[in-house]
Amino acid sequence: MLGFVGSMASVSSFFFSVVGVVVSFLSLSSLGVWVGMELSFLSVLCFASGSSVEETEAMMKYYVVQVLGSCVCAMGFLLTVNFLEALLGQFLVMVGMLVKLGVFPFHFWVAPVVGKLSWAGCASVLLLQKLVPLWVLNNYIFLFKDVSRVEFLCCMTSLVGCLGGLNVLNYRVLLGFSSIQNLGPMILLCCCQEFGLWVYVLLYFVSSGFLMVSLWQLGVYSFQDMVKESSFGGLSDLWWVSLYFLSSAGLPPFLGCVLKVILLSGCWGAMPIGTGFCVMTSCISLVFYLSVVLAMVVYWGKVALLFTKSKNSVLSALSLLVNLAGGFIIFLVMSL
């Protein structure tokens, strides 16, 4: 009975977190945007808290940081709506959203929070909670006059993300730094091209979301969990799931390469320095994106993983569909 009640509470919390995002997108006033964002944030707190002490501690850290960002953002909304110090209000809104996203120099909370959450909690924090702040930034950042500072923040965010992920064995922390690294291109697209931003966000959410689901199904949270897998069927599953890491690295013809094409086509004309820097940092992050594949080769040797029977054929087929077939189809559509 308690398990049923807990599952119902989790489903309800997730539902209201999605409802909060929809309310923010459909709202016609700044107050409605703020209310929807807070509804989604509080629902994620209930959804991702879990039953362990570590998860609760991580969500308390997340709560403190998000409340700080919400207070700054609310003050900016009030100043903007009442036409009092409009420039200061727009600046406060932008700072509040940067805090909630984890952009440099407010990136310090991402790794300690996601490193102790379940995969469902990581997906909520790293994916779902990015939608409203990115949408607000996309609307407010054009009003901020000194865009060169925003370009500098994007460069530093991508640099912190690519350097922070080096030598990380916890895959939840690894995806946290990957999320930070991808925030740089996303905010650049906020400044340059709205359509490209949402295509980038959609493809990033698909790639990262399916990766988290696959690792959750395999019960893999870190390198230590991976080396416990002794059967060749499990190794085959991990091999196919590792294609998501190759995709995140931006290697052609995987889906992640489309993200780099979108960034270059959308931002090179307006912000060439920031765009080039973000692409260079993605090349550096190739080291930790390949950590899963390299760990398998080094630990198990050159065994014929591709020719062993997979325990979960759904994960293998989904990985091929998302990374290879998805990338090929999108490249084909972009060439038309």
HELIX and SHEET records of a PDB file:
HELIX    1   1 LEU A    2  LEU A   26  1                                  25    
HELIX    2   2 SER A   30  ALA A   48  1                                  19    
HELIX    3   3 VAL A   53  VAL A   81  1                                  29    
HELIX    4   4 ALA A   86  LEU A  101  1                                  16    
HELIX    5   5 HIS A  107  TRP A  109  5                                   3    
HELIX    6   6 VAL A  110  VAL A  114  1                                   5    
HELIX    7   7 TRP A  119  LEU A  126  1                                   8    
HELIX    8   8 LEU A  128  LYS A  130  5                                   3    
HELIX    9   9 LEU A  131  TYR A  140  1                                  10    
HELIX   10  10 ILE A  141  LEU A  143  5                                   3    
HELIX   11  11 VAL A  147  GLY A  164  1                                  18    
HELIX   12  12 TYR A  171  CYS A  192  1                                  22    
HELIX   13  13 GLU A  194  LEU A  218  1                                  25    
HELIX   14  14 PHE A  223  VAL A  227  1                                   5    
HELIX   15  15 PHE A  232  VAL A  241  1                                  10    
HELIX   16  16 LEU A  243  SER A  248  1                                   6    
HELIX   17  17 GLY A  256  CYS A  267  1                                  12    
HELIX   18  18 PRO A  272  ILE A  284  1                                  13    
HELIX   19  19 LEU A  286  TYR A  289  1                                   4    
HELIX   20  20 SER A  291  TRP A  300  1                                  10    
HELIX   21  21 LEU A  305  PHE A  307  5                                   3    
HELIX   22  22 SER A  313  SER A  319  1                                   7    
HELIX   23  23 LEU A  320  ALA A  325  3                                   6    
HELIX   24  24 GLY A  326  SER A  335  1                                  10    
END                                                                             
